[in-house]
Amino acid sequence: MGEIKVSPDYNWFRSTVPLKKIIVDDDDSKVWSLYDAGPRSIRCPLIFLPPVSGTADVFFQQILALTGWGYRVIALQYPVYWDHLEFCDGFRKLLDHLQLDKVHLFGASLGGFLAQKFAEYTHKSPRVQSLILCNAFSDTSIFNQTWTANSFWLMPAFMLKKIVLGNFASGPLDPEMADGIDFMVDRLESLGQSELASRLTLNCQNSYVEPHKIRDIPVTIMDVFDQSALSTEAKEEMYKLYPNARRAHLKTGGNFPYLCRSAEVNLYIQIHLLQFHGTRYAAIDPSMVSAEELEVQKISLHTSTEQEEQ
């Protein structure tokens, strides 16, 4: 099974971090599933939003590492929502239910697009303190599927899975990346027809981010230099949209660096969140902060990145 290949920590994670189910809409079939780990005293946690194929547990390596360092993190799995406005309204209700005024968002692929749309949706009464956008995009038209977005709900599950699997890397891969893909295939198999159809609809429904509404939010753009579902043009568009964003480049990692390059991803997350330490928007327990240690890690990462680029 993919889950054992990815990490022996996975089964331990599943046995120690409870999966919560929360309903915030009038429609009680819309259930948010989430892992909420780390100190509850933290009122501005980091929330993870998964890609089309992902479930809340695809971020188990971030949850284990970051909570060990004193951060509060929440990993989500979406209910079935068919448009971006409906998603944003539901997510706002979830934050209200969790009594979270502002949050940091880490979004992967579709999760990154939804994170930007939510920041845009709440720009008059901000709920997003910062964004980490991993292999994310700002305009759904890059997938050239806007004309089929309204027909996904009609397709059987096996066809939807085939569409998603078409974006997974093929050919020779290192063991960690191969295990990461196995794990994501396993997670994909656990999703039902309506879950997949609604996510693909959100992924391809004609929409784009309006940058002027969210330009004041601190952003880190995390992407990979090797094969991923994102085109070079889509990456360049993100850089243009957020000219002041920090860039976290990974030499390799494919579509799912949070699984197969988790140590690097976790370090970039720490560096991003470092700017909020000592403020009311800190995602970490103040007693766990070791600025010197983080500074050393930051320098070592900068050095190793420079060496890779040479």
Secondary structure, DSSP 8 states (H G I E B T S, - for coil): -HHHHH-THHHHHHHHS--EEE--SSSTT--EEEEEES-TT-SS-EEEE--TT--GGGGHHHHHHHHHTTB-EEEEE----SSHHHHHHHHHHHHHHTT-S-EEEEEETHHHHHHHHHHHHTTTS--EEEEEEES--SBGGGGS-TTTGGGGGGS-HHHHHHHHHTTS--S---HHHHHHHHHHHHHHHTS-HHHHHHHHHHHHSS-B--GGGTTTS-EEEEEESS--SS-HHHHHHHHHH-TT-EEEEESS-TT-HHHHSHHHHHHHHHHHHHTTTTSTT--B-GGG--HHHHHHHHHHHHHHHHHHH-
